Amino acid sequence: MDHVFAYLLREFPHLAGPQFAKAKRALREHLAGERVYVAARGSGDRAALAREVLSLFNGRNATEVARSLSISRATVYRLLKQTARRS
């Protein structure tokens, strides 16, 4: 949960302050003791991600594409392979 709040503050620094701290405490109390599963990208998101990989990939920049999309190199190659199979 700390990662989620850190991400929110990084992306939206204007949220910092007493209200944010209050919301953080309230959410911690609400979810106390529960395990929460966050699903991976949905299938619609996966198709969009595959299109984005295809548009960025030039044949030699898998690491760069992976970094820019916050995915692994293996995912880049997997999406390229799946897309090639469909063609």
Phi, psi and omega per residue, in radians:
M1 nan -0.581 3.120
D2 -1.035 -0.628 3.130
H3 -1.121 -0.668 -3.141
V4 -1.105 -0.836 -3.125
F5 -1.175 -0.650 3.089
A6 -1.109 -0.729 3.102
Y7 -1.070 -0.814 -3.140
L8 -1.010 -0.764 3.138
L9 -1.186 -0.616 3.105
R10 -1.153 -0.763 -3.090
E11 -1.395 -0.535 -3.078
F12 -2.309 1.216 -3.050
P13 -1.044 -0.404 3.140
H14 -1.179 -0.208 3.121
L15 -1.366 -0.294 -3.088
A16 -1.035 2.486 3.106
G17 2.512 -3.044 -3.061
P18 -1.107 -0.596 3.133
Q19 -1.167 -0.662 3.109
F20 -1.132 -0.781 3.113
A21 -1.080 -0.680 3.126
K22 -1.139 -0.756 3.115
A23 -1.114 -0.687 3.124
K24 -1.086 -0.808 3.114
R25 -1.089 -0.762 -3.114
A26 -1.099 -0.725 3.139
L27 -1.189 -0.694 3.084
R28 -1.053 -0.764 3.119
E29 -1.122 -0.735 -3.111
H30 -1.116 -0.702 -3.079
L31 -1.695 0.098 -3.062
A32 -0.894 2.196 3.072
G33 1.405 -0.068 -3.136
E34 -1.665 2.609 2.999
R35 -1.737 2.215 -3.113
V36 -1.991 2.255 3.122
Y37 -1.769 2.244 3.073
V38 -1.896 1.996 -3.080
A39 -1.186 2.681 3.058
A40 -1.195 3.100 3.124
R41 -0.946 2.495 3.108
G42 -1.265 2.991 -3.089
S43 -1.121 -0.618 3.087
G44 -1.134 -0.697 3.092
D45 -1.151 -0.595 -3.113
R46 -1.145 -0.715 3.119
A47 -1.143 -0.711 3.103
A48 -1.139 -0.692 3.118
L49 -1.121 -0.733 3.117
A50 -1.063 -0.745 3.100
R51 -1.089 -0.695 -3.134
E52 -1.172 -0.725 3.089
V53 -1.040 -0.811 3.140
L54 -1.044 -0.675 -3.107
S55 -1.255 -0.489 -3.097
L56 -1.617 -0.468 -3.018
F57 -1.333 2.269 3.138
N58 -1.987 0.174 3.129
G59 1.778 -0.310 -3.094
R60 -2.404 0.092 -3.021
N61 -2.072 0.703 -3.092
A62 -1.037 -0.726 -3.133
T63 -1.113 -0.768 3.132
E64 -1.100 -0.760 3.115
V65 -1.098 -0.789 -3.141
A66 -1.027 -0.804 3.134
R67 -1.087 -0.771 -3.074
S68 -1.176 -0.460 -3.124
L69 -1.808 0.024 -3.120
S70 0.997 0.811 3.044
I71 -2.274 2.996 3.134
S72 -1.469 2.830 3.061
R73 -1.095 -0.654 3.116
A74 -1.033 -0.684 3.115
T75 -1.157 -0.687 3.084
V76 -0.999 -0.897 -3.103
Y77 -1.158 -0.645 3.122
R78 -1.098 -0.789 3.132
L79 -1.136 -0.687 3.100
L80 -1.105 -0.747 -3.133
K81 -1.139 -0.782 3.132
Q82 -1.099 -0.692 -3.136
T83 -1.177 -0.676 3.138
A84 -1.145 -0.644 3.129
R85 -1.137 -0.591 -3.108
R86 -1.315 -0.404 -3.068
S87 -1.345 nan nan
